[in-house]
Amino acid sequence: MAAMNRIVRLDSLQQFAAINTLSDPGYINGPKVIPNACMVRLNWQLTDGKVAHNVLYATYNGTPALSTVLAQQVFAAISTGASWTALAAFLIPTSTLTGVTLLDVRSNVGTEFQSTGAPVPGTSTGTALPDEVAAAVKLSTLNRGPSGRGRYYIPGFASNAVGAGGVIAAGCVTAINNWAGNVANSGLSAIIGPQVLGLPARAAYTSPITGRNFPARNAQTVALTGVQMKDNHWDSQRRRGLK
């Protein structure tokens, strides 16, 4: 049987606009300025040679003045002691916590201050997991919706961090939670100020998918009610991988 040809009138077709679902209509370019906030960046060197960062925020009123000495105090607090030793036992030695960077984000003219201590490697004798494999620490607040939640992804794990069924081993979950609590308390609150969510300003926009109107948001900090890994599932950060 011969194939049937169908002719469609072009003037009867409806035009449509392509939508990039990965774009952020409310994003504002330029330096992020957040009142009463200090950025605290945890820096990692990964097995494949790439670097990874965890960007955290603490409340900050300008005292004490940020400096390399203060950055080193934060780094020492989170890279020594029982909580780091327990976490490092699940991290591969070829992945290291290289330091801490501080930045006053109350204006757009702040200077970054870098810790001065030597990088601290993991101590596991297991096999390295792929660099994109990570464990998510969740930051909770009283606010509802996406802007009321945060997370950061710890990299560098070894095979002894994997439990039965491919989940994160129970001992590793405990170590992650204890270390994340130490970061929030001994690392930030005791030296700079309480850890918070740092929310930059956003422009008003209309969702290209749902048509919902979202108002503009001023830059602000949101107090945390919890810092915890709430499940034992692995997460992934593809940009940290070999591809």
Backbone as CSV, one residue per row, in Angstrom:
resi,resn,N_x,N_y,N_z,CA_x,CA_y,CA_z,C_x,C_y,C_z
1,MET,0.857,-1.191,0.000,0.000,0.000,0.000,0.893,1.241,0.000
2,ALA,0.556,2.193,-0.834,1.338,3.415,-0.913,1.113,4.256,0.325
3,ALA,2.178,4.922,0.781,2.067,5.785,1.958,1.180,6.976,1.634
4,MET,0.386,7.371,2.631,-0.510,8.510,2.450,0.223,9.799,2.784
5,ASN,0.063,10.791,1.952,0.640,12.108,2.216,-0.432,13.013,2.790
6,ARG,-0.050,13.772,3.804,-1.006,14.689,4.416,-0.504,16.114,4.248
7,ILE,-1.349,16.982,3.775,-1.012,18.385,3.588,-1.687,19.191,4.686
8,VAL,-0.892,19.992,5.389,-1.417,20.821,6.470,-1.192,22.287,6.106
9,ARG,-2.207,23.084,6.258,-2.088,24.512,5.981,-1.239,25.173,7.068
10,LEU,-0.191,25.906,6.666,0.693,26.549,7.637,-0.025,27.614,8.447
11,ASP,-1.000,28.288,7.868,-1.676,29.352,8.607,-2.612,28.812,9.680
12,SER,-2.765,27.470,9.740,-3.625,26.881,10.773,-2.820,26.393,11.979
13,LEU,-1.491,26.461,11.880,-0.655,25.996,12.987,-0.525,27.071,14.049
14,GLN,-0.457,26.638,15.325,-0.311,27.563,16.441,1.152,27.644,16.854
15,GLN,1.671,28.851,16.958,3.047,29.034,17.360,3.208,28.809,18.861
16,PHE,4.408,28.382,19.272,4.689,28.237,20.699,6.104,28.721,20.972
17,ALA,6.335,29.113,22.202,7.657,29.596,22.614,8.362,28.515,23.408
18,ALA,9.631,28.296,23.091,10.419,27.323,23.849,10.704,27.870,25.242
19,ILE,10.682,26.981,26.246,10.904,27.367,27.635,12.111,26.618,28.167
20,ASN,13.062,27.350,28.682,14.219,26.738,29.341,13.863,26.534,30.805
21,THR,13.571,25.300,31.186,13.129,25.028,32.558,14.266,25.138,33.558
22,LEU,15.530,25.250,33.080,16.667,25.378,33.985,16.992,26.836,34.299
23,SER,16.393,27.787,33.567,16.684,29.192,33.816,15.950,29.662,35.069
24,ASP,16.460,30.730,35.675,15.880,31.289,36.898,15.430,32.704,36.599
25,PRO,14.127,32.918,36.372,13.663,34.251,35.973,13.894,35.317,37.032
26,GLY,14.038,34.927,38.302,14.220,35.919,39.359,15.658,36.236,39.686
27,TYR,16.593,35.571,39.006,18.008,35.746,39.331,18.491,37.147,38.975
28,ILE,19.286,37.734,39.874,19.863,39.056,39.647,21.374,38.907,39.555
29,ASN,21.958,39.358,38.453,23.404,39.264,38.271,24.149,40.198,39.215
30,GLY,25.421,39.912,39.410,26.264,40.785,40.209,26.551,40.220,41.581
31,PRO,27.403,40.921,42.357,27.749,40.464,43.699,26.510,40.335,44.584
32,LYS,26.507,39.317,45.409,25.387,39.103,46.325,25.613,39.899,47.603
33,VAL,24.677,40.763,47.939,24.738,41.572,49.147,23.598,41.136,50.061
34,ILE,23.947,40.691,51.268,22.959,40.193,52.219,23.193,40.885,53.556
35,PRO,22.220,41.638,54.061,22.413,42.356,55.324,22.768,41.401,56.470
36,ASN,23.672,41.860,57.329,24.032,41.132,58.554,24.511,39.714,58.279
37,ALA,25.317,39.533,57.235,25.736,38.177,56.887,27.209,38.124,56.505
38,CYS,27.813,36.994,56.841,29.162,36.654,56.411,29.085,35.339,55.647
39,MET,29.703,35.292,54.471,29.802,34.028,53.737,30.973,33.230,54.294
40,VAL,30.728,31.942,54.536,31.771,31.027,54.993,31.833,29.895,53.971
41,ARG,32.916,29.848,53.190,33.031,28.843,52.135,34.019,27.763,52.558
42,LEU,33.548,26.515,52.556,34.403,25.372,52.837,34.952,24.869,51.511
43,ASN,36.254,24.728,51.403,36.909,24.394,50.143,37.457,22.969,50.179
44,TRP,37.188,22.207,49.118,37.621,20.820,49.013,38.426,20.611,47.738
45,GLN,39.412,19.739,47.796,40.122,19.243,46.616,39.693,17.800,46.404
46,LEU,39.237,17.457,45.194,38.699,16.132,44.926,39.728,15.234,44.260
47,THR,39.434,13.946,44.229,40.352,12.956,43.680,40.695,13.232,42.224
48,ASP,39.717,13.705,41.439,39.964,13.938,40.012,40.633,15.282,39.731
49,GLY,41.053,15.994,40.777,41.739,17.266,40.599,40.834,18.478,40.627
50,LYS,39.525,18.270,40.584,38.601,19.386,40.649,38.491,19.897,42.083
51,VAL,37.910,21.092,42.214,37.636,21.640,43.535,36.128,21.680,43.745
52,ALA,35.730,21.625,44.997,34.322,21.719,45.364,34.198,22.706,46.513
53,HIS,33.025,23.310,46.629,32.805,24.307,47.672,31.459,24.062,48.357
54,ASN,31.422,24.323,49.646,30.170,24.421,50.387,30.051,25.868,50.841
55,VAL,29.028,26.584,50.363,28.847,27.990,50.703,27.806,28.094,51.810
56,LEU,28.254,28.537,52.976,27.395,28.696,54.146,27.349,30.171,54.529
57,TYR,26.407,30.508,55.404,26.295,31.888,55.877,26.131,31.912,57.385
58,ALA,26.663,32.968,57.988,26.502,33.205,59.417,26.065,34.643,59.623
59,THR,25.299,34.896,60.673,24.965,36.274,61.005,26.245,37.004,61.409
60,TYR,26.334,38.262,61.014,27.578,39.003,61.242,27.276,40.485,61.331
61,ASN,27.780,41.123,62.411,27.549,42.553,62.608,28.822,43.373,62.469
62,GLY,29.894,42.755,61.944,31.146,43.461,61.759,32.162,43.230,62.855
63,THR,31.762,42.507,63.903,32.663,42.222,65.020,32.663,40.734,65.314
64,PRO,33.835,40.100,65.416,35.170,40.669,65.218,35.442,40.897,63.730
65,ALA,36.420,41.724,63.439,36.772,41.999,62.043,37.262,40.720,61.369
66,LEU,36.814,40.484,60.153,37.255,39.300,59.425,38.741,39.411,59.096
67,SER,39.425,38.274,59.115,40.864,38.243,58.868,41.278,36.819,58.544
68,THR,42.511,36.648,58.110,43.030,35.296,57.895,43.107,34.540,59.218
69,VAL,43.352,35.248,60.300,43.400,34.609,61.617,42.030,34.029,61.965
70,LEU,40.978,34.804,61.708,39.628,34.332,62.013,39.257,33.151,61.103
71,ALA,39.637,33.236,59.823,39.361,32.130,58.903,40.050,30.863,59.379
72,GLN,41.272,30.994,59.880,41.995,29.832,60.374,41.352,29.275,61.643
73,GLN,40.800,30.132,62.475,40.100,29.655,63.663,38.902,28.788,63.284
74,VAL,38.164,29.233,62.263,37.025,28.440,61.790,37.509,27.117,61.214
75,PHE,38.548,27.177,60.388,39.079,25.963,59.772,39.563,24.974,60.832
76,ALA,40.289,25.468,61.826,40.781,24.588,62.885,39.633,23.944,63.653
77,ALA,38.560,24.708,63.862,37.425,24.185,64.629,36.712,23.053,63.906
78,ILE,36.713,23.074,62.556,35.953,22.064,61.812,36.832,20.954,61.248
79,SER,38.168,21.094,61.346,39.060,20.094,60.755,39.902,19.368,61.807
80,THR,39.579,19.545,63.062,40.242,18.839,64.147,39.187,18.340,65.127
81,GLY,39.600,17.511,66.068,38.679,17.041,67.089,37.932,15.791,66.680
82,ALA,37.107,15.318,67.601,36.442,14.027,67.452,35.492,13.980,66.262
83,SER,34.743,15.056,65.999,33.749,15.001,64.919,34.430,14.912,63.556
84,TRP,35.547,15.659,63.363,36.258,15.549,62.095,36.930,14.187,61.968
85,THR,37.545,13.687,63.031,38.212,12.388,62.987,37.242,11.291,62.577
86,ALA,36.012,11.343,63.105,35.004,10.337,62.774,34.574,10.449,61.314
87,LEU,34.387,11.674,60.819,33.995,11.854,59.420,35.136,11.475,58.485
88,ALA,36.363,11.885,58.818,37.517,11.605,57.964,37.718,10.115,57.748
89,ALA,37.272,9.292,58.689,37.414,7.841,58.551,36.568,7.287,57.419
90,PHE,35.638,8.095,56.897,34.808,7.676,55.762,35.179,8.424,54.483
91,LEU,36.213,9.270,54.535,36.636,10.059,53.378,37.945,9.514,52.833
92,ILE,38.084,9.561,51.525,39.274,9.025,50.873,40.444,10.003,51.051
93,PRO,41.674,9.528,51.267,42.807,10.439,51.473,43.115,11.356,50.290
94,THR,42.700,10.973,49.084,42.959,11.817,47.922,41.956,12.958,47.793
95,SER,40.981,13.024,48.691,40.100,14.185,48.789,40.413,14.895,50.096
96,THR,40.587,16.197,50.037,41.006,16.940,51.221,40.124,18.163,51.439
97,LEU,39.925,18.495,52.699,39.340,19.772,53.083,40.505,20.767,53.124
98,THR,40.540,21.668,52.146,41.737,22.493,51.969,41.717,23.786,52.756
99,GLY,40.561,24.248,53.170,40.552,25.487,53.926,39.185,26.131,53.987
100,VAL,39.154,27.312,54.575,37.929,28.092,54.760,38.162,29.504,54.241
101,THR,37.179,30.037,53.537,37.220,31.405,53.031,36.095,32.212,53.669
102,LEU,36.416,33.394,54.172,35.419,34.287,54.769,35.242,35.518,53.895
103,LEU,34.001,35.982,53.794,33.711,37.192,53.019,32.543,37.928,53.664
104,ASP,32.742,39.195,53.962,31.680,40.061,54.469,30.777,40.426,53.292
105,VAL,29.543,39.931,53.314,28.628,40.187,52.195,27.582,41.246,52.543
106,ARG,27.855,42.052,53.562,26.934,43.140,53.900,27.014,44.271,52.875
107,SER,28.064,44.267,52.051,28.198,45.213,50.945,28.902,44.491,49.810
108,ASN,29.074,45.173,48.698,29.715,44.531,47.536,31.193,44.872,47.425
109,VAL,31.809,45.323,48.527,33.223,45.700,48.481,34.060,44.874,49.461
110,GLY,33.551,43.737,49.909,34.262,42.928,50.876,35.492,42.250,50.291
111,THR,36.455,41.941,51.172,37.675,41.228,50.813,37.601,39.800,51.334
112,GLU,37.989,38.826,50.514,38.013,37.441,50.958,39.244,37.188,51.825
113,PHE,39.036,36.422,52.896,40.123,36.022,53.776,40.194,34.500,53.812
114,GLN,41.386,33.978,53.558,41.603,32.545,53.430,42.347,32.004,54.652
115,SER,41.930,30.842,55.138,42.641,30.196,56.234,44.055,29.838,55.803
116,THR,44.929,29.647,56.779,46.341,29.435,56.483,46.828,28.026,56.820
117,GLY,45.992,27.190,57.408,46.407,25.854,57.802,46.567,24.913,56.621
118,ALA,47.297,23.828,56.835,47.513,22.828,55.790,46.233,22.067,55.497
119,PRO,46.027,21.639,54.240,44.858,20.822,53.904,44.793,19.561,54.762
120,VAL,43.555,19.121,55.033,43.344,17.953,55.887,42.686,16.851,55.055
121,PRO,43.347,15.712,54.854,42.794,14.647,54.014,41.903,13.695,54.801
122,GLY,41.129,12.890,54.062,40.421,11.786,54.677,41.401,10.706,55.091
123,THR,40.904,9.739,55.862,41.796,8.697,56.384,41.306,7.285,56.073
124,SER,40.262,7.142,55.275,39.734,5.814,54.976,40.720,5.015,54.120
125,THR,40.739,3.712,54.344,41.543,2.812,53.499,40.688,2.164,52.421
126,GLY,39.434,2.592,52.290,38.547,2.031,51.279,38.835,2.576,49.899
127,THR,38.046,2.120,48.940,38.148,2.580,47.556,37.350,3.864,47.379
128,ALA,37.871,4.785,46.596,37.194,6.067,46.381,35.885,5.878,45.629
129,LEU,34.825,6.521,46.103,33.588,6.611,45.340,33.763,7.698,44.274
130,PRO,32.961,7.681,43.218,33.059,8.743,42.211,32.926,10.121,42.849
131,ASP,33.652,11.091,42.312,33.682,12.416,42.926,32.318,13.099,42.934
132,GLU,31.426,12.705,42.031,30.107,13.334,42.028,29.180,12.804,43.114
133,VAL,29.559,11.718,43.774,28.751,11.165,44.864,28.932,12.028,46.102
134,ALA,27.831,12.412,46.736,27.898,13.317,47.880,26.790,12.990,48.875
135,ALA,26.961,13.507,50.075,25.942,13.371,51.123,25.392,14.757,51.426
136,ALA,24.075,14.899,51.432,23.435,16.205,51.592,23.098,16.470,53.051
137,VAL,23.574,17.607,53.547,23.190,18.095,54.864,22.092,19.125,54.665
138,LYS,20.966,18.934,55.323,19.814,19.810,55.116,19.741,20.874,56.207
139,LEU,19.418,22.086,55.780,19.287,23.223,56.675,17.810,23.600,56.753
140,SER,17.228,23.489,57.936,15.793,23.717,58.111,15.537,25.056,58.789
141,THR,14.391,25.667,58.448,13.939,26.902,59.090,12.443,26.785,59.360
142,LEU,11.876,27.812,59.967,10.435,27.834,60.191,9.667,28.267,58.950
143,ASN,10.357,28.778,57.935,9.701,29.240,56.713,9.298,28.074,55.830
144,ARG,8.149,28.186,55.204,7.688,27.166,54.278,8.189,27.472,52.873
145,GLY,8.234,26.441,52.043,8.623,26.615,50.655,10.115,26.490,50.443
146,PRO,10.544,26.502,49.175,11.960,26.312,48.840,12.891,27.323,49.497
147,SER,12.439,28.572,49.664,13.308,29.582,50.255,13.509,29.375,51.753
148,GLY,12.780,28.445,52.324,12.926,28.147,53.744,13.761,26.912,54.005
149,ARG,14.393,26.395,52.954,15.220,25.203,53.113,16.553,25.407,52.390
150,GLY,17.576,24.792,52.926,18.876,24.843,52.282,19.567,23.506,52.420
151,ARG,20.693,23.358,51.758,21.471,22.125,51.872,22.879,22.369,51.336
152,TYR,23.797,21.555,51.807,25.123,21.537,51.198,25.598,20.103,51.097
153,TYR,26.504,19.856,50.147,26.855,18.500,49.753,28.311,18.194,50.095
154,ILE,28.504,17.236,50.979,29.846,16.833,51.397,30.377,15.815,50.390
155,PRO,31.574,16.040,49.845,32.160,15.118,48.860,33.229,14.227,49.484
156,GLY,33.855,13.384,48.638,35.085,12.706,49.009,34.957,11.380,49.730
157,PHE,33.839,10.687,49.576,33.618,9.484,50.376,34.322,8.254,49.802
158,ALA,34.564,7.292,50.689,35.195,6.024,50.340,34.179,4.894,50.475
159,SER,34.557,3.717,50.018,33.629,2.583,49.957,33.126,2.135,51.325
160,ASN,33.873,2.391,52.404,33.387,1.983,53.725,32.227,2.844,54.210
161,ALA,31.912,3.926,53.459,30.756,4.749,53.793,29.459,4.176,53.229
162,VAL,29.558,3.116,52.431,28.382,2.510,51.798,27.872,1.363,52.671
163,GLY,26.591,1.422,53.014,25.970,0.371,53.804,25.221,-0.613,52.929
164,ALA,24.636,-1.613,53.553,23.857,-2.619,52.841,22.728,-1.957,52.055
165,GLY,22.534,-2.417,50.815,21.507,-1.841,49.961,21.946,-0.591,49.238
166,GLY,23.231,-0.230,49.364,23.746,0.925,48.640,23.481,2.260,49.283
167,VAL,22.945,2.275,50.513,22.688,3.530,51.199,23.931,3.952,51.978
168,ILE,23.859,5.082,52.639,24.970,5.546,53.462,24.972,4.754,54.772
169,ALA,26.122,4.218,55.136,26.236,3.407,56.342,25.819,4.210,57.575
170,ALA,25.221,3.514,58.528,24.694,4.185,59.721,25.782,4.956,60.461
171,GLY,26.967,4.362,60.592,28.049,5.057,61.270,28.465,6.320,60.558
172,CYS,28.396,6.315,59.224,28.730,7.491,58.439,27.678,8.585,58.610
173,VAL,26.401,8.194,58.662,25.333,9.170,58.900,25.560,9.874,60.224
174,THR,25.890,9.117,61.257,26.156,9.707,62.566,27.329,10.670,62.500
175,ALA,28.390,10.263,61.794,29.569,11.111,61.692,29.258,12.410,60.944
176,ILE,28.468,12.315,59.876,28.095,13.505,59.115,27.295,14.472,59.986
177,ASN,26.316,13.950,60.714,25.487,14.811,61.550,26.295,15.472,62.659
178,ASN,27.191,14.718,63.275,28.001,15.301,64.342,28.928,16.388,63.800
179,TRP,29.527,16.133,62.632,30.423,17.132,62.058,29.661,18.371,61.610
180,ALA,28.510,18.192,60.966,27.708,19.337,60.530,27.267,20.173,61.726
181,GLY,26.929,19.506,62.832,26.591,20.240,64.047,27.778,21.008,64.587
182,ASN,28.969,20.431,64.488,30.175,21.119,64.932,30.485,22.318,64.051
183,VAL,30.266,22.187,62.737,30.446,23.324,61.837,29.536,24.471,62.258
184,ALA,28.267,24.166,62.528,27.301,25.199,62.890,27.619,25.841,64.233
185,ASN,28.054,25.029,65.195,28.227,25.529,66.554,29.648,26.021,66.827
186,SER,30.622,25.108,66.824,32.002,25.492,67.121,32.637,26.285,65.989
187,GLY,32.261,25.970,64.734,32.878,26.633,63.600,32.325,28.010,63.314
188,LEU,30.993,28.175,63.381,30.383,29.452,63.011,29.880,30.226,64.221
189,SER,28.956,29.639,64.968,28.314,30.382,66.049,29.307,30.887,67.083
190,ALA,30.269,30.054,67.458,31.208,30.434,68.512,32.260,31.433,68.037
191,ILE,32.455,31.566,66.720,33.533,32.412,66.207,33.006,33.627,65.459
192,ILE,31.967,33.452,64.636,31.451,34.554,63.820,30.034,34.931,64.235
193,GLY,29.136,33.986,64.176,27.737,34.199,64.518,26.943,32.975,64.125
194,PRO,25.688,32.841,64.588,24.873,31.670,64.296,24.728,31.420,62.797
195,GLN,24.771,30.149,62.399,24.574,29.804,60.997,23.149,30.117,60.582
196,VAL,22.992,30.629,59.373,21.680,31.014,58.841,21.609,30.638,57.369
197,LEU,20.409,30.733,56.808,20.279,30.741,55.355,20.538,32.162,54.879
198,GLY,21.367,32.315,53.868,21.597,33.620,53.268,20.851,33.713,51.952
199,LEU,19.817,34.535,51.906,18.973,34.638,50.714,19.248,35.954,49.991
200,PRO,19.812,35.908,48.790,20.041,37.149,48.041,18.728,37.724,47.516
201,ALA,18.783,38.971,47.096,17.598,39.612,46.522,17.207,38.916,45.220
202,ARG,15.907,38.920,44.954,15.380,38.340,43.715,14.412,39.327,43.085
203,ALA,14.396,39.340,41.755,13.477,40.202,41.025,12.101,39.547,40.935
204,ALA,11.077,40.366,40.793,9.732,39.834,40.558,9.694,39.161,39.190
205,TYR,8.923,38.092,39.090,8.832,37.402,37.806,7.541,36.603,37.741
206,THR,7.187,36.209,36.535,6.046,35.343,36.280,6.553,34.007,35.776
207,SER,6.108,32.926,36.390,6.561,31.606,35.989,6.186,31.340,34.539
208,PRO,7.159,30.963,33.697,6.845,30.661,32.297,6.087,29.351,32.151
209,ILE,6.013,28.572,33.213,5.348,27.268,33.153,3.919,27.344,33.682
210,THR,3.769,27.943,34.885,2.448,27.974,35.516,1.735,29.305,35.365
211,GLY,2.473,30.361,35.008,1.868,31.686,34.917,1.715,32.376,36.257
212,ARG,2.182,31.771,37.323,2.056,32.353,38.661,3.005,33.534,38.811
213,ASN,2.513,34.596,39.469,3.324,35.779,39.698,4.052,35.671,41.042
214,PHE,5.358,35.897,41.011,6.170,35.874,42.222,6.670,37.284,42.499
215,PRO,6.441,37.818,43.696,6.888,39.179,44.002,8.397,39.234,44.202
216,ALA,8.951,40.429,44.145,10.366,40.620,44.419,10.659,40.286,45.880
217,ARG,11.893,39.856,46.149,12.298,39.522,47.520,13.551,40.303,47.880
218,ASN,13.520,40.948,49.026,14.711,41.626,49.518,15.701,40.604,50.065
219,ALA,16.989,40.934,50.000,18.009,40.068,50.572,17.800,39.968,52.077
220,GLN,18.030,38.777,52.617,17.763,38.564,54.039,18.448,37.304,54.530
221,THR,18.532,37.164,55.841,18.963,35.925,56.465,17.770,35.299,57.179
222,VAL,17.803,33.961,57.283,16.727,33.230,57.950,17.363,32.305,58.983
223,ALA,16.900,32.403,60.215,17.461,31.591,61.298,17.173,30.110,61.053
224,LEU,18.146,29.267,61.395,17.993,27.828,61.235,17.351,27.205,62.470
225,THR,16.534,26.188,62.219,15.982,25.387,63.308,16.614,24.004,63.363
226,GLY,17.381,23.640,62.339,18.014,22.333,62.330,19.082,22.235,61.269
227,VAL,20.153,21.504,61.587,21.228,21.188,60.642,21.440,19.692,60.743
228,GLN,20.951,18.952,59.744,20.934,17.500,59.897,20.808,16.807,58.548
229,MET,21.460,15.659,58.447,21.230,14.766,57.320,20.007,13.918,57.667
230,LYS,18.904,14.107,56.940,17.639,13.514,57.352,17.332,12.178,56.698
231,ASP,18.153,11.729,55.762,17.952,10.400,55.190,19.321,9.804,54.893
232,ASN,19.345,8.548,54.505,20.618,7.867,54.265,20.845,7.573,52.787
233,HIS,20.273,8.406,51.927,20.421,8.216,50.489,21.560,9.084,49.951
234,TRP,22.301,8.525,49.012,23.355,9.281,48.364,22.775,10.311,47.414
235,ASP,23.442,11.434,47.292,23.082,12.460,46.327,24.215,12.594,45.314
236,SER,23.979,13.431,44.306,24.980,13.558,43.238,25.135,15.025,42.849
237,GLN,26.385,15.418,42.634,26.733,16.720,42.068,27.531,16.453,40.796
238,ARG,26.854,16.426,39.661,27.472,15.957,38.422,28.668,16.805,38.002
239,ARG,28.645,18.092,38.311,29.748,18.949,37.879,31.055,18.584,38.573
240,ARG,31.002,17.826,39.669,32.214,17.413,40.368,32.832,16.164,39.746
241,GLY,32.141,15.508,38.834,32.612,14.268,38.273,33.638,14.464,37.176
242,LEU,34.013,13.349,36.551,35.050,13.364,35.533,34.566,13.967,34.222
243,LYS,33.265,13.954,33.953,32.758,14.430,32.671,32.762,15.954,32.622
